[in-house]
């Protein structure tokens, strides 16, 4: 199995067990078992397999391997060659009796009871064999357990604490002067991440496209500032359904959740935020664009930051009855963090390339040179899509010298004409403007928090 398929299988397996391994709060009694049984009833598109279902036993094995070896533990391993053994009648009868007595017992539990009760020597029962016999007898857990779960109905939901669940999405917000042709307009897209518990905007930035690197850029900034969430909730768009994002969430222990197609109700909070942006921020931004104060993406993002920290976070939110900052302060969850060097490594992109006979490869339209020792080999590149000056080269688990661009000038050194500032003759009332006042409030808020080098709970 090639490396790409192994990574795809690992991403699929992690998507199944993420609700369990990413959760940082304790489970109720029997909750894990109920989650696994619910998963085993669903059908999936499994990479590299014709099967459409995953058994509870397999899910339990994925959880065990992930907790032991992390992301690498989820990659498929070669099968050991052994001869299948038949199950004796008295052992099968005992297993049937145990399953009938307590239908919720797993195959592993049955094997433990049989071996500890001397029905079978230790190490002689294979879980797959026993499960196959029980299924043939009509006694698999799915056959003997009734489903008491009623039909689910829509209801209001809120995460139990701060930074447990983040919602995210893109919005086609407004138009800026095109940086190449200022007389034309170019669409600016907003990507935002919202904390479900507090309605705090943990990340928001405008881009000129909605590709995956933009999403990862905002997610990385949000994690650096607020810590690692338990769940990351998004839609099924192309940027959210990539292997790169699944791998990042898997390595960080984040449960990546996609909303159901044609069911936008679950993303109600982020959609409500976008509607508020349309009525509160967007008109003020267009005023800044018209009078020449907002020309570039940098200008627009600075105005957005002022609006978020100087206005949005300081106003009473209608749904929670208090400001998002006050709601955040009520939370008790301590965010899980990671050293910045390790976090940057997790967010590096990985691509496979085959080195030609001249020791060159191509990446994003750029010709790169690598060690001549790697000629004709398939290598792995690890890099930051926003900074191609540091492209790591890996082969068979060993790192080689970084790839060197052959010619960066043709791609990266093109001069972009700056739009001319058009003077206006209109005279207005001499007020700073809404966004300027929001920026002032944001800066004044810096002084509201006393500077202290003593941790909470400690005496100075």
BATI-683482 format. One record per residue: residue in one letter; x, y, z of N, C-alpha, C in turn. Coordinates in pm, whole numbers, plus 32768, in hexadecimal, padded with zeros to 4 digits. Example, Ala and Ser with C-alpha at 12.3 -4.5 7.8 and 13.67 -1.06 7.14 Angstrom:
BEGIN
A85277DC7830C84CE7E3E830C85287EB6830C
S85057F1F82C485577F9682CA850A80038313
***
This chain:
BEGIN
X80567F8880008000800080008059807C8000
X803F80DD7FA4809481527F9B807781B3800D
X80D08217801980C782748089804882C88084
X801D82F0800B7FA583427FFD7F2C82F78032
X7F1D8278800A7EAB822980387EB2821080CE
X7F2B81FA81027F3981E881927F0A826481DE
X7F2F82DA81AC7F04835681ED7E6C836781E2
X7E33834181707DA2834C815F7D5882EE81BE
X7D8C827581CE7D4E8216822C7D58824982BA
X7DCE828182DE7DE082B783647D80832B837E
X7D6D838183197D1183F183287C8183C0833A
X7C5B835882EE7BD5832182FC7BC082E68386
X7C22829883B47C14825A84387C0E82C284A6
X7C5D832D84987C5A839484FF7BD483DC84FF
X7B9983F184887B17843484837AAD83E684CF
X7ABD836184D97A5C830F85227A6F831C85B8
X7AEB831585E67B04831086777B1A839986B5
X7B1B840286637B36848886977AD784B28707
X7A538492870079FC84BD876E7A25848787F5
X7A72841887F57A9C83DA88737B288407889A
X7B8983FE883E7C14841988637C3184AE8871
X7BDE850488337BF78595883D7BB085D388B4
X7B54858B88EF7B0685C4895E7B5B85CF89DB
X7B5686428A1C7BA8865B8A937B57865A8B13
X7AD3864D8B0A7A7E86418B7F7A5885AE8B92
X7A3B85828C0E7A2084F48C27799F84C48BE5
X799B84428BC3792484068B8A78C983D18BF9
X784783CC8BDA77EA838A8C3477F782F38C24
X77C682AA8C8777CE82178C81778181E38C07
X77C481958BB67785815B8B40777E81B58AC7
X77AE82338AD477A282918A6677FB826B89F1
X7876823D8A0E78D4821689A4789A81A18955
X7865813E899D782D80CA895877B980F188FF
X7766814C892E76F4817888DD772281BF885F
X778C8211886B77C1825887F677F881F5878F
X7843819187BE787E812E8762781180DD871C
X77AB80B7876577408069872876F480BB86C0
X76E2813B86DC769F8191867B76F2819D85FB
X777881AA860B77CF81B4859677CB81358542
X77C380C2858477C68043853A774A802F84E4
X76E0807B84FD7665806E84AF766980BD842D
X76C5811D842476CA817483AF771B8135833D
X7705816782C57751813B825177B481A98229
X782B818181FD789681DF81DF78D781BB815A
X791C821D81207974820580AE7A0081F180E7
X7A2C817580F17AAA815481327B19815180CA
X7B8281A380DB7BF081A580787C30811B806A
X7C4180F07FEE7C8580737FD27C387FF67FF7
X7BB58000800B7B667F8C80357ADD7F927FF4
X7AA27F1B7FDF7A1B7F117FAA79B37F0D8019
X79E17EFE809479847EFA810579487F85811D
X78D47F86815A78908005817778728017820B
X78927FB4825E78787FBE82ED78F67F9F833C
X78FB7FD283B6796C7FBA841079357F828493
X796A7F1184BF79377ED0853779657F1885B5
X791D7EFE862179437F3886A379CD7F0986CB
X79EA7E8A86B07A6E7E5586D27ADD7EA2868B
X7AC87EC1860B7B2D7F0D85C17B3C7F9A85FA
X7ACC7FD8861E7AD1805F86587B1E805D86DC
X7B077FF6872D7B507FEC87AB7BE67FDB8792
X7C077F9187287C957F7F87067CD3800286D6
X7C89805186867CBC80D186587CDA812C86CF
X7C7F812F87307C92818487A67D0F815987F2
X7D1F80D788057D9380A4884E7E1580C78805
X7E1880B587827E9280CF87367EB181648730
X7E4781B887267E60824887227E98827987A7
X7E62824988167E94827288997F21823F88B4
X7F4681D5886F7FCC819E8882803281E28828
X801381F087A6807682208745804B829E86FB
X7FD882DB87207FAE835686DD7F85833D864D
X7FA083A085F77F77839A856A7FB183208524
X802E82FE8542806E828C84FF8028820A8521
X7FED820285997FAA818885C07F2C816B8570
X7EF681CF852C7E7C81BD84DD7E99818E844E
X7F15819384257F378166839F7F2E80CE8398
X7EFB809683297EEC8004831E7F737FBE8321
X7F727F49835E7FEC7EF983697FDA7E77831B
X80497E3D82F380427DBE82AC80067D518302
X7FBA7CFA82C57F7A7C90830F7FDE7C21832E
X7FD47BEB83A680287B7983CA7FEB7AFB838E
X803F7AA78359800F7A2D83187FFD79C08381
X7F81799883957F66792B83F27EEF78DC83BE
X7EE4786283EB7E7A780A83BD7E027818841A
X7D8D782D83E17D14783A84317CF377B58474
X7CC977BC84F27CA87744853D7C11773D8554
X7BDE76C385547B4F76B0856E7B3476C18602
X7AB976E886227A9276FF86AC7A4A768386DE
X7A76765087517A3875D7878779A975F387B3
X7959758987B678CA759787D378B375CC885F
X78FC759788C378E375C0894D790A76518964
X79727680891E7998770D892A792F776688EA
X78FD773F88747897778F8832781777948884
X77F0772088BF7777771E89127785777C8988
X77FC777C89C6781277D58A38780D78678A0C
X7846788489987843790D896677B5793A8948
X776478E0890E76D8790188F1768C791D8972
X76A678CC89D8766178E08A58768979668A96
X770979888A8E77387A088AC676FE7A7E8A79
X76F87A7489F576C17AE089A4762B7AEF89BE
X75E47A7F89CD75557A8589E8753A7AC18A72
X75907A9F8AD1757F7AD38B5975907B6A8B5D
X75F87B9D8B1976137C2E8B1676347C558A87
X75D17C7C8A3875E87C9989A9764D7D098991
X765F7D6489F176B97DD489DA774D7DB089E7
X776C7D368A1277F87D0E8A1E783B7D0B8995
X78B47D40898F79007D3E891279417CB68900
X79757C9C888879BA7C1F886D7A347C1188C6
X7A7B7C8088DD7AF07C7B89347ACA7C5589C3
X7A577C8789F27A297C628A777A057BCE8A7E
X79C67B9B8A1579A57B0D8A127A237AB78A15
X7A867ADD89C87B047A9189C77B467A958A50
X7B447B098A8F7B7F7B158B167B3A7AB68B77
X7AB47AB18B747A6A7A5A8BD07A8679C78BB2
X7A8579A38B327A9D79188B0C7B2878E98B35
X7B8C793F8B207C1579178B417C2C79158BD8
X7BF779788C1E7C0A797C8CAF7BB979108CF6
X7B4E78DF8CB57AFC78758CF17B2977EA8CC3
X7B9877E58C7A7BD577668C4F7B81771B8BE7
X7B2877618BA17AE377238B317B3F77128AB9
X7BA577688AB37C0477618A457C8C778F8A78
X7CF977518A467D80777F8A6F7D97780F8A44
X7DE378578A927DFE78E48A747E4A78F189F1
X7E21795289A17E65796E89237E39791988AF
X7DD278C288C27DA8786988557D2C789B880C
X7CE678FC88457C6B792E88077C8879AF87BA
X7C6579B0873B7C727A2886E97BEE7A7486E9
X7BF67AF686FE7B7C7B4787057B2D7B3F8682
X7B747B4086117B2F7B3B85907AE57AB6857E
X7B237A4A85AD7AE479C5859F7A6679BC85F3
X7A7079E5867379FB79DF86CA798C7A3A8698
X79B07AB18668794B7B0D863479057AD185BB
X79507A8B856779147A4E84F078B179E08515
X78D579908578787B792585A477FD795D85E4
X780C79C5863577977A018675773A7A41860D
X77767A8085A877247ABC854076D77A5284F2
X771979E184D876D7797484907663793C84E3
X7672794285677608791185C0759C797A85D8
X75AB79EF859A75487A5985AC75537AA08631
X75CD7A9F866B75E07AD886EF764B7B4686F1
X765D7B89868176B57BFF868676707C6986D9
X76BC7CC5870E767F7D2A876676157D7C871D
X76297D91869E75C57DDD865375437D8F8646
X754F7D09864374D77CB7863774887CAE86BA
X74CE7CA9872B748A7C8F87AA74687D0E87F8
X74A57D7E87D274867DFA8819741D7E4987CF
X73B57E6E8814734F7EC487D8737F7F5487DA
X73507FA4877D737880308776730D808687BB
X732980B5883972C58102888172C78197885E
X731E81C08804732E824E87E772B682838799
X726D82E587CB71FB831C8781722B8370870C
X71CF839086B271F083E58640721E846E8670
X72928497864172C98515866E727C858B8633
X726885F386847226866C8659728486E2866D
X726D874A862272C187C0862D72AB880286B5
X7317882C86F4730D88728773738588D0877F
X7378893187D773E6898E87ED745989468833
X74D0896D880F7547892D884875AF89978867
X75F9898088D4766989D788F776D589838939
X77518997891277C0894D894D77C6896689E4
X77F989048A2E77F6890D8AC0786089688AFB
X78C6898D8AAE792F89E38AE579778A288A72
X79CE8A868A967A158AD68A327A788A8189E3
X7A7E8A9B89647ADF8A5C89097AD589C38908
X7A5D899089217A438902890D7A1D88E9887B
X79C8894288447998893587BA79AA89B98771
X79F089B286FF79FF8A2686A879B28A0D8627
X79628A7185FD791F8A6E857C796B8AC6851A
X796B8AA1849C79B88AEE843979728AEB83B2
X798E8B52836479598B5782DB79938BCF8291
X79828BCE820D79A68C3E81B779298C908197
X793D8D13818178D18D69815379048DC280E3
X78B78DCD807678D58E2B800A78A08EB38037
X78F78F07806D78CA8F7C80B778BE8FF98062
X792B90268025792790A67FDC799290A67F70
X79A0911B7F2C79FF91287EBD7A60919A7EDB
X7AE191817EB97B4B91E57EC67B7F92097E3B
X7BC6927A7E2F7C0992977DB07C6D92287D90
X7C6B91F97D157CC7918F7CEC7D5791C27CF8
X7DB191787D3E7E3B91A77D4C7E8791AE7CC8
X7E5A91647C637E9B91657BE07E6091D37B88
X7DDC91DD7B867D9692417B377D37928D7B93
X7D6492FC7BCE7D1593447C337C8A93717C03
X7C76937E7B807BF393A87B4F7B8C93377B58
X7BBC92BE7B6B7B62924C7B797B5292287C0C
X7AF191D17C287AD891A57CB17AFE91127CC0
X7B2A90F07D397B4D90657D567B09903A7DD7
X7ACE8FC47DD67A818F937E497ADD8F717EBF
X7AB98FA17F357B008F807FB07AAA8F208000
X7AE38EAE80257A9B8E47806E7ACA8E4480FF
X7A6A8E3A81577A888E3881E77A848DA88219
X7AED8D7E825E7AEB8CFE82A47AEB8D1B8339
X7A8B8CE083817A7C8CFB84107A6D8C79845C
X7AA08C7A84D87A908C0B85357A508C4385B3
X79E18C0585DD79928C37864D798E8BCE86BB
X79A58BF9873879988B9F87AB79038B8D87CA
X78D48B1087C778458AF587D778128B208860
X78618B1188C878368B2D895178258BC2896B
X78888C118943788A8C9F896878668CFD88F6
X785E8CCB887B784C8D1C880278C48D7687E9
X79358D57882679AF8DA3880F79E78D808785
X7A118DE5873A7A528DCD86B97AE68DB186D5
X7B0E8D3386C77B978D0D86E77BF48D258670
X7BBD8D3185F87C0E8D5185827BB28D878516
X7BDF8DED84D07B948E24845F7BF48E728407
X7BF28E5683867C4E8E9B832B7C168E95829E
X7C2F8EFE82527C058F0581C77C758ECF816D
X7C4C8E8581057CA88E50809F7C698E678016
X7CB88E4F7FAF7C858E5B7F287C528DD67EF1
X7C5E8D6B7F3C7C288CEA7F117C078C9A7F8E
X7BC48C277F7A7B9F8BD27FEB7BE38B4B7FE1
X7C648B4E7FC37CB08AD37FB77CDE8AA58042
X7D0D8A2880467D3489EC80C57D9E8A398111
X7E088A7080D17E6D8AB881207E328B2A8172
X7DC98B6B81417D8C8BDA818C7D4C8BA5820C
X7D078B3482007CC88AF682747D318AD082DC
X7D9C8A8C82AE7E048A61830A7E498AD8834B
X7E5C8B4383027E9B8BBB83387E4A8BF183AE
X7DC78BFD839D7D728C3184087D6A8BD0847D
X7D5F8B4F845F7D578AEC84CB7DD68AEC851F
X7E488AF884DD7EC88AFA85277ECF8B758581
X7EA68BE8854E7EA78C62859F7E488C568616
X7DD48C1986007D738C08866D7DAA8BAD86DA
X7DEE8B4286B27E258AE487147E978B258763
X7EEA8B74871F7F568BB987657F208C1887CF
X7EAE8C5387B37E768CB7880F7E1D8C7A887B
X7DCE8C1388587D698BE188B47D7D8B5088DE
X7DDC8B0988A67DEF8A7D88C97DA88A218866
X7DB4899F887E7D7E893A88227CF08917884C
X7C8E892387F07C0488FF88137BF188688810
X7B7D883B88437B5C87AD883A7B21878B87B2
X7ACC87E4877D7A8887C986FF7A94884086A1
X7A9D882386207AA1888A85B87A3188688556
X79CA88BD8554794F88A18509794B88F7848B
X793388B7841979358900839A78D888BB8337
X78CC88F682C0787588B9825C78C588588206
X7889882E819678C887C98141790C880680C7
X792F888880CD797388C8805D79FB888A8042
X7A3188AA7FCD7AAF886D7FA37B2088898006
X7B278903803D7B93892680987B8B88D9811B
X7B1088B081427AFF886C81C27B0787D481B6
X7B0B87A0813E7B03870F812A7B8586D680F5
X7BF4871481127C7486E780DD7CBE868E8140
X7D1A864181087D6E85EB815C7DC9863E81B6
X7DF786B281877E50870581D87E0D872E825A
X7D91875D82527D4A878982C97D2F87148326
X7D0B86A082EE7CF3862A83417D7285FF838A
X7DE4860883457E6385E183847E87864283F5
X7E7386C483DF7E91872784467E3C870F84C2
X7DBA86FC84AE7D6186E485207D8586618567
X7DAC85FC85197DD3857E85577E4E858B85AD
X7EB185D4857D7F2D85E485CA7F1A863E8644
X7EB9869A863D7E9F86F386AE7E3786BB870E
X7DF8864B86E97D908613873F7D0F8661873B
X7CEE869D86C77C7286E886B57C0E86928669
X7B92869186987B29864886527AF486A085E2
X7B10867B85667AE286C584F27A55869684CF
X79F386EF84D6796786CD84C07934871A8446
X78F886D383E778BB871283737823870F8383
X77E3877D8361775287808365771A872982F5
X76A086FA8308766186A782A2764086FA8226
X764E86C181B0762B870B813675998737813A
X758187B2811074FC87ED810874BB87FC8193
X750F87FC81FD74DA88118284752E887F82C6
X751388FF82A37566896B82D8754089948366
X74D9895483A274AA897F842575188978848E
X75708915848375D9890584E8763D897584E8
X764489C3847A76A38A328472765C8AB7848C
X75F18AB284D8759E8B2984ED75E78B9D852C
X76428B83858A76858BF085D176E48C3B8575
X77308BF38523778D8C3684C977418C80845B
X76CF8C49842F767C8C8D83CB763F8D0C8406
X76198D05848675E38D7D84C8764F8DE884D4
X76C98DC084F077388E2084F677498E65846F
X77448E18840377578E54837F76E78EB8835F
X766D8E9A838A76008EFA837376188F7B83C1
X764F8F6E8439766D8FE6848876DF9035844A
X77418FF1841277AE903483CB777790818354
X77169047830E76DA9089829A7695910C82C1
X7658910F8338760C91868360766091E983B1
X76C991BB83F477159212844C779D923C8413
X77E991DB83E3787091FA83B37874921F831F
X782C91D782CD783591E7823D78169275820D
X77AA92B7823E779293408210780193A18236
X783A938F82AF78A893E682DA792593CD8286
X793C934E826479B0932F821079A1936B8185
X792A9365814C791593A080C87927943880CB
X79029475813B791B9505814779B195218145
X79FE94CD818D7A9094DD818A7ACB94C68101
X7A90946780B47ABF944D802C7AA294C57FD2
X7A2C94FE7FE17A05956E7F8C7A5995EB7FA6
X7A80960580237ACF967D803F7B669663803B
X7B8E95E9800F7C1C95CD7FFB7C6895A28075
X7C26958D80E77C6D956281607C8694CB8161
X7C349480811A7C4693EF810F7C5C93CF807C
X7CD593A5805C7CF993887FD17D2892F87FC1
X7D7892C8801F7DB4924480147D7791E5807A
X7D9C9166806D7D72910180CF7DA69123815A
X7E1F915981617E57918081E37DFF91E98225
X7DD6924E81D97D7D92B5820E7CF99278823E
X7CC3921E81EE7C4291E1820F7C4C918D828D
X7CB89140829A7CC890EB83107CE3913E838E
X7D2791AD83817D3B920583F37CB5923E8422
X7C5F926483C37BDB929683E77B8792288429
X7B9391AE83F67B49913F84317B75912484C0
X7BF8912784D97C2B911385617BF6917D85BF
X7BF291F985917BBC926685E47B29924D8604
X7ADC922185A07A4E920785B57A3891948618
X7A89912A860D7A7890B586637A9B90D786F4
X7B15910C870A7B43912287947B0D91A287D2
X7AEF9204877E7AC0928287B57A29928D87BD
X79E092368775794E92408775790A91B98791
X79229155873C78D890D8874778ED909387CE
X7969908587F97984903E88767958908D88F1
X7938910E88E079169162895378819181895A
X7832914F88FB77A2916688FC775C90EA8935
X76E69100896F7698909189A6765D90408932
X767A8FBF893176498F6788C875B98F3F88E9
X75628F45888574D48F2C889D74B58EA088CD
X75028E3C88A074E38DB188C375128D8B894E
X75808DC4897C75B78D9D89FE75A18E068A69
X756F8E7C8A44754D8EE28AA675C38F258AE8
X763A8F1A8AAE76B28F5A8AE377178F658A73
X77878FA88A8E77EC8FB58A2778378F328A14
X786B8F18899D78B98E9D8989792F8E9289E8
X79728F038A0879E38EFE8A6479B78ED68AEF
X79428F068B1C790F8EDF8B9F78EB8E4B8BA2
X78B48E198B3378928D8B8B2A790F8D358B2C
X79798D638AE879F78D198AEB7A2C8D0E8B79
X7A218D7B8BC57A538D7D8C4F7A098D1A8CA8
X798F8CF48C8479448C948CD479738C058CBF
X79B98BED8C5379E68B658C367A4F8B368C98
X7A548AB38CAE7AB38A778D0C7B1A8A1F8CC6
X7B058A038C467B6089A98BFF7BE689ED8BE6
X7C5189A88C0C7CD789D98BEF7D0089A98B64
X7D238A038B0B7D4289DA8A817DC189858A7B
X7DBF89228A237E3488CE8A0B7E8D891389A4
X7F0B892089C37F668969896A7FDA8911893D
X801F894088D6809088F7889D80FF895B8881
X817E8936889981EC8992887981E489C087E8
X82048A3E87D181F28A79874C82448A3086E2
X82BB89FF8707830D89B886A382C889378677
X828C88EE86D68245887386B381C788938662
X818388FF86878109892386408127894785AF
X81938990859881B789B6851081D6893A84BC
X821488D584FA8232885A84B281B28810848A
X814F881084E480D187CC84C8808C8809844E
X8095888E8440804E88D383D5809A88D28350
X810F8897834B8157889082CC810B8836826A
X8107886181EE80CA880F81868126879C8161
X80EC872D8133813A86BB8106810F86968078
X8171868F801F815686697F9481C186067F68
X819985A57F1581F885467EDC821E85717E50
X829D85657E3082CE85847DAA8338851C7D83
X834085007D0183A984A87CCF841784FC7C91
X849184E67CBE850485347C90852D85047C05
X854185637BA7856A853C7B2085FF85217B1C
X863184FF7AA686BE84D67A9A871F85497AAD
X86ED85C57AAE874586377AC7874086667B58
X86F7861C7BAC86ED86427C39868B86B37C51
X862886C47BF985C887317C05853A86FC7C18
X84E8874E7C56845B87337C67840E87B57C4E
X838A87AB7C4A833788217C3882D4882A7CAA
X82C188A37CDF826288BA7D4C821F89427D36
X819C89407D25814E89BA7D1281878A107CA1
X81B289D07C3581E68A197BC282768A467BCF
X82BB8A207C3A83468A467C4F83A189CD7C3F
X840E89DE7BF8847189747BE784CF89767C5F
X84E389017C9C853688F57D1385A1888C7CFE
X861488A17D3E868188417D39868E87FD7DC0
X86A887787DBD86BD872C7E37874186E17E2C
X876486997E9687E0864C7E9987E185E77E26
X885085E27DDB885A85877D69885284F47D94
X886684DA7E12885984517E4587C9841E7E38
X876B847B7E2986DD84577E2486A6844C7D96
X86FB844D7D3386D084427CA8867D83C27C95
X860B83D37C5085AF83667C30856383327CA9
X857183717D1E852B83447D9684AD83987DAD
X844B835D7DF183D383A57E1883E983DD7EA4
X83EA84617EB0840984A27F2D838E84E97F65
X8397850F7FE4832D855B8025835F85E78043
X8313864C801B833486D7803782DB870980A8
X8316874D810882CC8789817782EB881E8177
X82818872816E82998901815C822189528189
X823989D2819D81D08A3281BC81A58A728138
X81258A64810F80FC8A9A808D81088B328085
X81168B7680F981278C0880F981BA8C3080F4
X82158BCE810282A58BED810382F08B7A80C2
X830B8B87803F83508B1D7FF683E88B287FFF
X84198B7A805C84AA8B85806A84E38B1380BE
X848F8AC6810184BD8A588156846B89DC8136
X849C898A80D88454891380AA84A4889880D4
X846F884F813784B487D9816A84A787658108
X850E871381018510869D80AA852386218101
X84C785C080F584CD8545814384C784CC80E6
X851484658109851283E880BD852E8375811D
X84D08317812284DD82A3817B84F782CA820C
X84B18331823A84BD835A82C4853883AD82E4
X858A83CC82818605841A829685F784A18252
X8623850B8298861B8590825D869D85B18213
X868C85E7819A86FD86118148870286AA8143
X876186DE80FA876E876F80EC86F087A880AD
X86CC882180D58654886180A1865888718009
X85E2886F7FCC85DA88887F3D85FB891B7F21
X864489337EB6867089BA7E92862789E77E14
X85E18A577E17859C8A877D9F86008AA67D2F
X85E18A797CB786368A957C4486258B257C18
X85A78B547C15858E8BDC7BE885108C0F7C2C
X85218C637C9084AF8C9D7CD584828D207C95
X84D88D607C4884B88DE67C15843D8DE87BBD
X842C8D827B6D83BE8D847B0D83368D797B52
X83358D4F7BD282B58D3D7C16829D8DA27C83
X83078DC17CCD82F38E0B7D48831E8E9D7D46
X83688ECA7CE0839D8F527CE283578FAE7C7F
X82DD8F8F7C5C82938FE77C03825F905F7C52
X827590D57C1E8247914E7C6481B291627C49
X816A917E7CB480DA91947CAB80C192297CB7
X808392687C53806992F97C5D800993167CCE
X802693807D197FD193A87D887F6494057D55
X7EE993F37D867E7D944A7D587E9394DA7D83
X7E7495357D277E8795C47D457E1B95F47DA3
X7E40964F7DFC7DE2968B7E597D9996FC7E11
X7D1596F47E0C7CC597597DC67C9597C07E2B
X7CC1983B7E217C9598A07E827C0298BE7E72
X7BC298DE7EDF7B3498FF7EDD7B2099907F08
X7ABF99D07EC97AA49A5C7EE97A329A6A7F4D
X79F099F87F70797E99FF7FCA79AD9A1A8058
X796D9A75809B798C9A94812779249A53817F
X79529A1781EC78F999D28246790D9A0682D3
X78B299DD832D78C199FE83BB794299BE83EE
X798E9A06843C7A1199D784677A04997584DC
X79E198F584BB79DA988C85207A38981B84F7
X7A6C97CF85587ACB976585387A8E96F584E3
X7A0B96DE84EE79CE966F84A679BF95F584FF
X7964959C84D979429528852C79B994CD8543
X79FE94A784D77A6D944884E67AE294868532
X7AF7950885207B61954B856D7B3F954B8602
X7AC0956186227A96955C86AE7AA394CF86E6
X7A83946B86947A9493E086C07B2593C186DD
X7B8093F386877C0F93DF869F7C3B94248720
X7C05949987397C2694E187B57BF89491882E
X7B7F945D882A7B4C940A88987BA2938E88AB
X7BCF9353883B7C2392DB88447CA592FA888C
X7CE2936C886B7D61938F88AB7D4C93B6893D
X7CDB93FA895A7CC1941D89E57CAB93A18A3A
X7C78933689FD7C5E92BB8A487CDE92798A78
X7D4F929B8A367DCD925F8A627DEE92858AF2
X7DC592FC8B197DE6932A8BA07D8592FA8C09
X7D1792B78BE27CB792898C437CE5920D8C8D
X7D4191C48C537D74914D8C947DF8916E8CD8
X7E00915F8D5F7E7E917E8DA57EED911F8D7C
X7F6491558D6D7FD891048D48800F90C18DC4
X8017903D8DC380448FF38E3880978F7D8E0C
X80FD8F5F8E5781538EEC8E3A813C8E7C8E9F
X80CD8E858EEA80AA8E208F4E803A8DCC8F16
X80478D498F1B7FE08CEF8EE87F648CF78F40
X7EF18CD08F047E748CD18F4F7E7E8C728FC5
X7E4D8C9C90397E4E8C4890B07ECB8C579105
X7F348C9990CD7FAF8CAF91187FAE8D399158
X7FF48D4791C680008DC99207807B8E1091D7
X806D8E9391C880E08EE09199814B8EE69205
***
